[in-house]
């Protein structure tokens, strides 16, 4: 973070505002919803709201903050390392491979026969691949984002991942899913 960005974050914190609020307003999204979602993601990884705000300054979509923290936690690296790679346009599958976090780490148990929507093809690949080779499955960005968010929200709300998947339905973002689950 530059000195100017650091000064802005400090000024927001001193004024009692969250850097997330200013960033959300700049991106045209609902700051309250994003702030609540990021607070949940931060709790899932024992990361402060300020740290989540700093990660978000890398210009990532709100849904990707959880992926950054998942990769950092799984690989034992700084969240800024993962965020830097992603903000430079590198695909999540390549970032996972760089830090030896395989697709198997993203797999979640979901009921058989359930409509998996956009996860259907990925789960077919899991079912047709020996478990020992799951880490060789290449996942598109939207699937990585979905699997990480399903895991986080299921754990934090104490509901099965299948319930989170039904709330998502393959459409929209996980900030909205968070809002629906929080009601």
C-alpha positions in Angstrom: 0.0 0.0 0.0 1.3 3.4 -0.9 1.8 6.1 1.7 -1.2 8.0 0.3 -3.4 4.9 0.5 -2.2 4.3 4.0 -2.9 7.8 5.0 -6.4 7.5 3.5 -7.1 4.3 5.5 -5.8 5.9 8.7 -8.0 8.9 8.1 -11.1 6.7 7.6 -10.3 4.7 10.7 -9.8 7.8 12.8 -13.0 9.2 11.5 -14.8 6.0 12.5 -15.5 5.0 8.9 -14.4 1.9 7.1 -12.1 2.0 4.1 -14.6 -0.6 2.6 -17.3 2.1 2.6 -15.2 4.5 0.5 -14.1 1.8 -1.8 -17.6 0.4 -2.3 -18.9 3.8 -3.1 -16.2 4.2 -5.7 -17.2 1.0 -7.3 -20.9 1.7 -7.3 -21.9 -1.2 -5.0 -23.8 -1.2 -1.8 -21.1 -0.6 0.9 -23.2 -2.0 3.8 -23.8 -5.3 2.1 -20.1 -5.6 1.0 -18.9 -4.6 4.4 -21.1 -7.3 6.1 -20.0 -9.9 3.6 -16.3 -9.0 4.1 -16.7 -9.0 7.9 -18.0 -12.6 7.6 -15.1 -13.6 5.3 -12.6 -11.9 7.7 -14.1 -13.8 10.7 -13.7 -17.1 8.7 -10.0 -16.5 8.5 -9.5 -14.5 11.7 -8.6 -11.4 9.7 -9.5 -7.9 10.7 -11.9 -5.7 8.7 -8.9 -3.3 8.1 -6.9 -6.2 6.6 -9.9 -7.2 4.4 -10.1 -3.5 3.3 -6.4 -3.5 2.4 -6.8 -6.7 0.3 -9.8 -5.2 -1.5 -7.7 -2.3 -2.5 -6.0 -4.6 -5.0 -9.1 -4.0 -7.2 -10.6 -7.5 -6.9 -14.3 -8.3 -7.0 -15.8 -8.6 -3.5 -16.3 -12.3 -4.0 -12.6 -12.8 -4.5 -11.4 -11.7 -1.1 -12.3 -15.1 0.4 -10.3 -16.8 -2.3 -7.3 -14.6 -1.5 -7.6 -15.5 2.2 -8.2 -19.2 1.4 -5.1 -19.4 -0.8 -3.0 -17.5 1.7 -4.2 -19.7 4.6 -3.7 -22.9 2.6 -0.3 -22.0 1.3 1.1 -20.2 4.3 1.7 -17.0 2.3 0.8 -13.3 2.7 -2.7 -12.4 1.3 -1.0 -9.6 -0.6 1.0 -12.2 -2.6 -2.2 -13.9 -3.9 -4.0 -10.6 -4.3 -1.1 -9.2 -6.3 -1.0 -12.1 -8.7 -4.8 -12.0 -9.2 -4.9 -8.2 -9.7 -2.3 -8.6 -12.5 -4.8 -10.9 -14.4 -3.5 -14.3 -13.5 -6.2 -17.0 -13.4 -7.1 -18.5 -10.0 -6.1 -22.0 -11.2 -2.6 -20.8 -12.0 -2.4 -19.1 -8.6 -3.5 -22.3 -6.9 -0.9 -24.3 -8.8 1.8 -21.7 -8.0 1.2 -22.3 -4.3 0.6 -26.0 -4.5 -3.1 -25.7 -3.5 -4.9 -28.3 -5.6 -8.5 -28.6 -6.7 -9.0 -31.3 -4.1 -8.7 -28.6 -1.4 -11.8 -26.9 -2.9 -14.1 -30.0 -3.1 -17.1 -29.9 -0.9 -19.5 -32.8 -0.1 -22.8 -32.1 -1.9 -25.8 -34.4 -2.0 -25.9 -36.8 -4.9 -28.7 -36.0 -7.3 -28.8 -32.3 -6.4 -28.9 -29.8 -9.3 -25.4 -28.4 -9.1 -25.9 -25.8 -11.7 -22.6 -24.4 -12.9 -20.7 -26.8 -10.6 -22.1 -29.9 -12.4 -19.3 -30.3 -14.9 -16.7 -29.8 -12.1 -18.3 -32.4 -9.9 -18.5 -34.8 -12.9 -14.7 -34.3 -13.2 -14.3 -35.0 -9.5 -16.4 -38.2 -9.8 -14.6 -39.5 -12.9 -11.1 -38.8 -11.5 -9.4 -40.8 -8.8 -9.2 -38.8 -5.6 -5.4 -39.0 -5.7 -5.5 -37.1 -9.0 -8.0 -34.4 -8.1 -5.3 -31.8 -7.8 -4.8 -32.1 -11.6 -8.3 -30.8 -12.3 -8.1 -27.3 -13.7 -10.9 -25.1 -12.4 -12.2 -21.9 -14.1 -12.1 -18.8 -12.1 -15.9 -18.7 -11.4 -15.8 -22.2 -10.0 -12.9 -21.5 -7.7 -14.7 -18.4 -6.5 -17.9 -20.4 -6.0 -16.4 -23.3 -4.2 -14.5 -21.1 -1.8 -17.5 -18.9 -1.1 -19.8 -21.9 -0.6 -17.3 -23.3 2.0 -17.0 -20.0 3.8 -20.7 -19.1 4.0 -21.7 -22.7 4.9 -19.3 -22.7 7.8 -20.0 -19.2 9.0 -23.8 -19.6 8.9 -23.7 -23.2 10.2 -25.7 -24.5 7.2 -24.9 -27.2 4.7 -23.1 -26.1 1.6 -26.1 -27.4 -0.4 -28.2 -24.6 1.2 -25.7 -22.0 0.2 -25.6 -23.4 -3.3 -29.4 -23.3 -3.6 -29.3 -19.6 -2.4 -26.7 -18.8 -5.1 -28.2 -20.9 -7.9 -25.3 -20.1 -10.1 -26.4 -16.5 -10.7 -25.3 -13.4 -9.1 -22.7 -12.8 -6.5 -21.9 -14.0 -3.0 -22.5 -10.7 -1.4 -26.2 -11.1 -2.3 -26.1 -14.7 -1.1 -24.7 -13.5 2.2 -27.5 -10.9 2.5 -30.1 -13.6 1.9 -28.5 -16.0 4.5 -28.2 -13.3 7.1 -31.9 -12.5 7.1 
